[in-house]
């Protein structure tokens, strides 16, 4: 049988959207009812779907993006001009920018090796130092990087001790768990993202998770331009145009039906990579701590040197396989080079030696075999 050469060399993307087939029924219904607005049955339904999935008395507000959700969380926490907010330096820029939207200063904290997320020891050291300098931080933004939960127990203990609330950034961790509790339920506020590359997508969009219905109502109020009740267009508070549309929410309703199966597929990808590459001396994997279940949104590996990483990255991309370096830490970004930073070298090392492999839930075994064979042959 002839081999389809174009199929063998087709593009393998890092984390492409993966439609379930259920989305169209919700979109069609929205058109049928003419609910083409940032409210409607799909908006309410998607929020209920998220709340049911997360449980833990979660209250979901679906929004235009995960960035909007962080912005609203900080606003509801009263962050304002001149305040300081602790942020994990190893993250995507969207986790930090909302701090600056509010005129506050991000205080950057390095990672621990175990989870690649914010280091509890360094976090406490940072809090003590900022208090000594006369600026107690108003919030901690903790990231579940690449789907791996942060050190929930220790971070929560520090949060309680110093009475500083946590905004849990679970943009990459929908479906991850710690001791059978879902990510998105650990922070005083938590956020999700449904961007096109996430484990489920609405093309763009996000959600803010609050502990109470009252906070959810405040979030909706701010997300709909802070219009006061009544027929008049009266505004006493600055608001935002952040509400998710009924069409977009319909996509989300179709996607969340398959979330657990997509988590299983992403974890399958990781396990396949691990089984094929674990014996290569130059490669190590991020392992799950006891009780942790990562959704493995992206499978990330560490190479032994930056030069090894760069050569492998070039090889994969030259063979039509999309791979990416791990996130560039915020303290290395020109935008945040002057922000106070408490560092231990971990995020620098992760950035220089980290590589994100294709991890989409639509990857086939043929795709995985093609990727791993190329990597193995490179080292052989």
SVG drawing of the C-alpha trace seen along z (x, -y; Angstrom):
<svg xmlns="http://www.w3.org/2000/svg" viewBox="-37 -57 62 59">
<polyline fill="none" stroke="black" stroke-width="0.4" points="0.0,0.0 1.4,-3.4 2.3,-5.7 0.8,-9.2 3.9,-11.3 2.0,-14.6 0.2,-12.9 3.5,-11.7 4.9,-15.2 1.7,-17.1 2.0,-19.8 1.7,-18.7 0.6,-21.6 1.5,-22.2 -2.1,-22.4 -4.8,-22.9 -8.5,-23.3 -10.4,-19.9 -14.1,-20.1 -16.3,-17.4 -19.2,-17.5 -21.6,-18.6 -21.0,-22.4 -23.2,-22.9 -26.5,-22.0 -26.0,-24.8 -24.9,-27.3 -27.9,-26.4 -30.3,-26.8 -28.8,-30.3 -29.4,-31.4 -32.9,-29.9 -33.8,-31.8 -31.9,-34.9 -29.8,-35.0 -26.9,-36.7 -25.8,-38.7 -23.6,-38.6 -26.4,-36.9 -28.8,-34.0 -29.4,-30.3 -26.0,-29.2 -24.3,-31.7 -26.3,-30.5 -26.0,-26.9 -22.2,-27.0 -21.8,-28.6 -23.9,-25.8 -21.9,-23.2 -18.7,-24.6 -20.1,-24.8 -21.3,-21.2 -17.9,-20.0 -15.9,-21.8 -18.4,-21.3 -17.0,-22.7 -19.9,-25.3 -18.2,-27.0 -19.8,-30.1 -18.8,-30.7 -19.0,-33.8 -18.1,-33.3 -16.1,-36.2 -14.3,-37.3 -11.0,-35.9 -9.0,-34.5 -7.1,-37.8 -10.4,-39.6 -11.1,-37.1 -7.8,-38.0 -8.5,-41.7 -12.0,-41.3 -10.6,-39.1 -8.0,-41.8 -10.7,-44.5 -13.0,-42.6 -10.1,-42.3 -9.7,-46.0 -6.3,-46.2 -5.6,-49.8 -2.9,-52.3 0.2,-51.9 -0.6,-48.4 1.7,-45.4 0.6,-42.0 2.8,-38.9 3.1,-37.0 4.8,-33.9 7.6,-35.0 7.4,-31.7 4.2,-32.3 2.6,-33.8 2.4,-37.6 -1.4,-37.6 -1.1,-36.4 0.7,-39.6 -0.6,-42.4 -3.9,-42.9 -1.9,-44.0 -0.6,-46.9 -4.0,-47.6 -5.0,-48.6 -1.8,-50.7 -0.4,-48.2 3.2,-46.8 3.9,-43.1 6.3,-41.5 7.9,-38.5 8.7,-35.3 10.6,-32.3 9.6,-28.7 10.3,-25.5 11.7,-22.5 9.0,-20.0 6.0,-21.6 7.8,-24.4 5.3,-26.8 5.7,-29.5 8.2,-28.4 6.6,-28.5 9.9,-29.2 10.7,-32.1 7.1,-33.3 7.2,-33.7 10.6,-35.4 9.1,-37.8 6.1,-38.6 8.3,-39.3 10.6,-41.5 7.7,-43.5 6.1,-44.0 9.4,-45.1 9.6,-47.7 6.1,-48.9 4.1,-47.4 2.1,-44.3 1.0,-42.6 -2.7,-42.8 -2.9,-39.4 -0.9,-36.4 -1.4,-35.2 -0.4,-31.5 -0.2,-29.6 -0.9,-26.0 1.7,-25.9 1.2,-23.6 -1.6,-21.9 0.6,-21.0 -1.0,-22.3 1.0,-24.5 1.9,-23.5 -1.6,-24.1 -1.1,-23.1 1.9,-25.3 0.7,-28.3 -2.7,-28.2 -1.0,-28.0 1.1,-31.1 -2.0,-32.9 -3.8,-32.2 -0.9,-33.1 -0.4,-36.5 -4.0,-37.1 -3.2,-37.6 -5.8,-36.2 -4.8,-33.9 -5.9,-34.3 -5.5,-30.8 -4.6,-31.0 -5.9,-27.7 -5.9,-28.9 -3.9,-25.8 -5.2,-23.4 -9.0,-22.8 -9.4,-19.2 -6.3,-18.9 -6.7,-17.8 -5.0,-17.7 -6.3,-14.9 -9.4,-14.6 -10.3,-18.3 -10.4,-20.1 -8.1,-23.0 -10.2,-26.1 -11.5,-25.7 -8.4,-26.4 -8.0,-30.1 -10.1,-32.8 -10.7,-33.6 -9.8,-31.2 -9.7,-31.7 -10.1,-29.5 -9.2,-30.1 -10.9,-28.8 -8.5,-30.3 -8.0,-28.4 -5.0,-26.4 -6.5,-25.3 -7.7,-21.9 -11.3,-22.9 -11.9,-26.1 -14.6,-28.6 -12.2,-30.1 -11.6,-32.9 -13.0,-33.2 -12.5,-32.5 -14.3,-32.2 -14.0,-33.7 -14.7,-31.3 -15.9,-32.8 -16.7,-31.3 -20.1,-33.0 -23.1,-33.9 -22.8,-37.5 -19.3,-37.8 -20.6,-36.3 -23.2,-39.0 -20.6,-41.7 -18.4,-40.1 -21.3,-40.1 -22.2,-43.7 -18.6,-44.8 -18.4,-42.7 -21.5,-44.3 -20.3,-48.0 -21.5,-48.3 -25.0,-49.5 -27.2,-50.2 -30.6,-48.4 -33.5,-50.2 -34.5,-51.3 -32.1,-54.3 -28.5,-53.9 -27.0,-55.0 -23.4,-54.2 -21.8,-55.0 -18.8,-52.6 -16.3,-51.9 -17.2,-48.7 -16.0,-46.6 -17.3,-44.9 -16.2,-41.4 -19.2,-39.2 -19.1,-36.1 -21.5,-35.9 -24.3,-33.3 -22.8,-32.0 -19.3,-31.5 -20.9,-29.9 -22.6,-27.4 -19.2,-26.2 -18.2,-25.9 -21.3,-23.8 -20.3,-21.3 -16.7,-21.3 -17.2,-20.6 -19.1,-17.4 -15.8,-15.9 -13.4,-17.6 -12.6,-14.4 -11.9,-12.4 -9.6,-15.2 -7.8,-15.1 -7.3,-11.4 -6.0,-12.0 -3.5,-14.6 -2.3,-12.3 -2.0,-9.5 0.3,-11.8 2.5,-12.4 2.6,-8.7 3.6,-7.8 6.4,-10.4 7.6,-9.2 7.6,-5.5 9.6,-6.3 12.0,-8.9 12.6,-8.2 15.8,-6.3 17.5,-9.2 20.0,-10.7 19.6,-14.2 15.8,-14.3 13.9,-14.6 10.1,-14.9 8.1,-16.9 6.6,-14.3 3.4,-14.5 3.8,-14.9 1.8,-12.4 -1.9,-13.1 -1.5,-15.3 -3.2,-14.7 -2.2,-17.0 -4.3,-17.4 -0.9,-17.5 -2.2,-20.4 1.3,-20.5 4.0,-17.8 7.1,-19.6 10.6,-18.1 13.9,-19.4 17.1,-19.0 20.5,-18.8 21.7,-22.0 20.3,-25.1 22.3,-24.1 20.7,-20.6 17.3,-22.2 17.9,-24.6 19.1,-21.9 16.1,-19.7 13.7,-22.6 15.1,-23.5 15.0,-19.8 11.3,-19.5 10.2,-22.7 12.3,-22.0 10.3,-18.7 6.9,-20.5 6.4,-19.6 5.5,-22.6 7.4,-22.8 8.0,-25.8 10.4,-26.9 8.8,-27.0 7.5,-30.4 10.1,-33.2 10.0,-34.4 8.6,-37.8 11.8,-39.1 13.6,-38.5 10.9,-40.3 11.7,-43.9 8.2,-44.9 9.0,-43.8 12.7,-44.1 12.4,-46.8 9.8,-44.9 11.0,-43.7 12.0,-40.1 12.9,-37.4 14.8,-34.7 16.5,-31.4 17.5,-30.5 14.9,-27.8 12.8,-29.7 15.9,-30.7 17.0,-27.1 13.4,-25.9 13.3,-28.6 16.8,-27.8 16.3,-24.0 12.5,-23.5 10.7,-22.4 7.0,-22.0 6.1,-19.0 2.9,-18.7 0.2,-17.8 -3.2,-18.2 -6.0,-15.8 -6.4,-15.2 -2.9,-13.7 -2.9,-10.2 -0.5,-7.4 1.0,-7.9 1.8,-11.5 3.3,-10.5 5.4,-7.8 6.6,-10.3 7.7,-12.8 9.4,-10.3 11.2,-8.5 12.6,-11.8 13.8,-12.7 15.3,-9.3 17.1,-9.3 18.5,-12.7 20.1,-11.5 21.2,-8.2"/>
</svg>
